[in-house]
Amino acid sequence: MQFSAFTPYGNSYRLDLTTSTANAQITLQPGQSPQQVWIINTGANAAFVELSWGSAAAAVAPTVGTPANGAPIPAANNFPVVLTIPGQLPGTPATLFLSGITAASTTTIYFMVGDGH
Protein backbone atom coordinates (compact mmCIF):
# COMPACT_ATOMS: atom_id res chain seq x y z
CA MET A 1 0.00 0.00 0.00
CA GLN A 2 1.36 3.36 -0.99
CA PHE A 3 0.73 6.41 1.19
CA SER A 4 0.69 9.99 0.02
CA ALA A 5 0.68 13.20 2.03
CA PHE A 6 -2.77 14.59 2.81
CA THR A 7 -3.83 17.35 0.41
CA PRO A 8 -6.68 19.42 1.88
CA TYR A 9 -9.58 20.69 -0.24
CA GLY A 10 -11.24 23.85 0.97
CA ASN A 11 -12.30 24.74 4.49
CA SER A 12 -11.66 23.31 7.94
CA TYR A 13 -14.73 22.63 10.07
CA ARG A 14 -15.44 22.45 13.82
CA LEU A 15 -18.19 20.55 15.61
CA ASP A 16 -18.85 20.85 19.34
CA LEU A 17 -20.32 17.47 20.21
CA THR A 18 -22.64 16.36 23.01
CA THR A 19 -24.79 13.28 23.57
CA SER A 20 -27.15 14.54 20.83
CA THR A 21 -26.13 14.26 17.18
CA ALA A 22 -24.63 17.39 15.60
CA ASN A 23 -23.79 17.66 11.92
CA ALA A 24 -22.07 19.83 9.37
CA GLN A 25 -22.64 20.12 5.64
CA ILE A 26 -19.29 19.99 3.87
CA THR A 27 -19.05 22.43 0.97
CA LEU A 28 -17.21 20.97 -2.00
CA GLN A 29 -15.86 23.15 -4.76
CA PRO A 30 -16.80 22.34 -8.39
CA GLY A 31 -14.72 19.49 -9.71
CA GLN A 32 -13.60 18.28 -6.27
CA SER A 33 -14.08 14.65 -5.33
CA PRO A 34 -12.16 14.12 -2.08
CA GLN A 35 -11.45 10.58 -1.02
CA GLN A 36 -10.66 11.08 2.69
CA VAL A 37 -11.66 13.14 5.69
CA TRP A 38 -9.01 14.14 8.27
CA ILE A 39 -10.35 14.38 11.88
CA ILE A 40 -8.79 15.52 15.16
CA ASN A 41 -10.59 15.26 18.52
CA THR A 42 -9.23 17.91 20.90
CA GLY A 43 -11.61 17.13 23.76
CA ALA A 44 -11.43 14.76 26.72
CA ASN A 45 -14.13 12.34 25.46
CA ALA A 46 -14.29 9.96 22.53
CA ALA A 47 -16.37 11.02 19.53
CA PHE A 48 -18.28 8.84 17.07
CA VAL A 49 -18.75 10.12 13.51
CA GLU A 50 -20.77 9.16 10.44
CA LEU A 51 -20.29 10.35 6.85
CA SER A 52 -23.26 10.49 4.47
CA TRP A 53 -24.34 11.89 1.11
CA GLY A 54 -27.56 13.81 0.47
CA SER A 55 -28.73 14.25 4.07
CA ALA A 56 -27.24 14.06 7.54
CA ALA A 57 -27.29 10.54 9.02
CA ALA A 58 -27.41 10.31 12.79
CA ALA A 59 -24.13 9.29 14.40
CA VAL A 60 -24.67 6.82 17.24
CA ALA A 61 -22.33 5.87 20.08
CA PRO A 62 -22.29 2.09 20.57
CA THR A 63 -23.02 0.50 23.93
CA VAL A 64 -22.16 -2.97 25.26
CA GLY A 65 -24.06 -5.48 23.16
CA THR A 66 -25.45 -2.82 20.81
CA PRO A 67 -23.26 -2.02 17.80
CA ALA A 68 -23.80 1.33 16.11
CA ASN A 69 -22.87 3.17 12.90
CA GLY A 70 -20.49 5.71 14.47
CA ALA A 71 -16.75 5.40 13.73
CA PRO A 72 -14.77 6.07 16.96
CA ILE A 73 -12.40 9.05 17.15
CA PRO A 74 -10.19 8.77 20.28
CA ALA A 75 -10.19 11.55 22.88
CA ALA A 76 -7.36 14.09 22.94
CA ASN A 77 -5.60 12.50 19.99
CA ASN A 78 -2.49 14.26 18.72
CA PHE A 79 -2.67 12.55 15.35
CA PRO A 80 -5.51 12.81 12.86
CA VAL A 81 -7.80 9.91 12.14
CA VAL A 82 -8.22 9.57 8.38
CA LEU A 83 -11.45 7.97 7.12
CA THR A 84 -12.32 7.13 3.53
CA ILE A 85 -15.45 8.89 2.30
CA PRO A 86 -18.13 6.40 1.19
CA GLY A 87 -19.01 6.30 -2.49
CA GLN A 88 -21.87 8.45 -3.63
CA LEU A 89 -24.87 6.42 -4.81
CA PRO A 90 -26.38 7.30 -8.20
CA GLY A 91 -29.19 9.81 -7.82
CA THR A 92 -27.96 10.98 -4.40
CA PRO A 93 -27.48 14.77 -4.07
CA ALA A 94 -23.82 15.81 -4.17
CA THR A 95 -23.95 17.12 -0.62
CA LEU A 96 -21.60 15.55 1.93
CA PHE A 97 -22.38 15.57 5.68
CA LEU A 98 -20.36 14.63 8.75
CA SER A 99 -22.36 13.87 11.89
CA GLY A 100 -20.92 13.32 15.35
CA ILE A 101 -21.89 12.43 18.90
CA THR A 102 -20.28 11.53 22.25
CA ALA A 103 -21.28 8.73 24.63
CA ALA A 104 -20.96 11.12 27.58
CA SER A 105 -20.33 14.82 28.22
CA THR A 106 -18.83 16.92 25.41
CA THR A 107 -15.88 17.08 23.02
CA THR A 108 -14.72 19.16 20.04
CA ILE A 109 -13.63 17.78 16.68
CA TYR A 110 -11.99 19.53 13.75
CA PHE A 111 -12.06 18.06 10.26
CA MET A 112 -11.37 18.71 6.59
CA VAL A 113 -11.71 16.75 3.37
CA GLY A 114 -8.98 15.99 0.87
CA ASP A 115 -6.84 13.23 -0.57
CA GLY A 116 -4.05 11.22 1.03
CA HIS A 117 -3.17 10.00 4.50
N, C-alpha and C positions, 0 to 999 in steps of 0.2 A: 504494500500500500504506500502510495506516495503522498506526502503532505506538502501543502503549500501555505504560505503566510496568509493570514486572514486579510481580505480586502473589503473594507466597509463600503456599503452603498447608502448614501443619504444620512438621515438623522439618527441620533441616539435617543432612546426613550427611557422613561422612569415610571415604575409602578410601585405605589405604596400598598402593600398587601395586608389583608386581615383574614379572618376566617370566612369572609364572604368573597365570592369571585369578583375580581376586578379585571378589566381588559383594556387593550389599546389597539386601535386600528393602525396598521403599519402602512405608511404612504410610500408606494413604490414609484419611481420615476419611469417615464416611458422607455420601453426597451430593456428594463431591468428584470432579471429573473434570478434572484439570489437563491443559493442552494443551502445556506446555513444561517443560523441565528446564534449570536454570541451573547451569553448571559452571565452577569456577575450579581451575586447576592451579597449585599453589604451589611445585612441585618444579622441579628442573633438567632433567628429561627429559620428552619428549612422552608423553602418555597416549592410549590408544585405548579408546573406550567403546562399549557396545552396550546398547540398551534392549529389554526383552522382557516379555511378559505370561505369567503362569502358571508359568514356571520360568526359572531363570537361563540365558541363552545365553552361550556362551563368547565373550569379546572376543578378537580376534586382531589383532596388529600386522602390517601388510602388509610384504612384502619386495619387492625389485626383481623384476618379472615375475610376482609372485604377489599379486593383489588380495585383500583380506580385508574382513570385515564390521565392523571397528572404525572409528568416527568419530574423527578426530584432534583432540586437545585440546592446543594449543601449550604448551610449557614456560614456566614463570614468567610466565604472562599476567596482566596487571593488569586485564583486562576479562573479564567472564564470556562463555563460549560458551553460546548458547541453542539447544537442539535441540528440535524438535517431537517429542512422544511419539507413537509409532505407534498406529494404531487398534487397538482390542481386537477380536479375532475372536470371532464368536458361539461360545459354549460354552467359551471360554477362562476359567480362573479369574481373578478380579479382583485379581490380585496382580502388582504391577509390580516389576521388577528392573532394576538398573543394574549392568553388569559392566565391569571395566576391566583393562587390562594395559599394560605398557611394552615397548618393543623392547629396551631395555637398562637395567640398574641399577634404580633405584627412583624413585618420585615420589608426591606426595600430592595427591588431588583432594578438593574440597568441592562438594556439590551440594544442590539443593532443587528441588521441583516447584512449579508455579504456573501463572499465566497472564500473558502479556505478554512484552515484550522487554527 
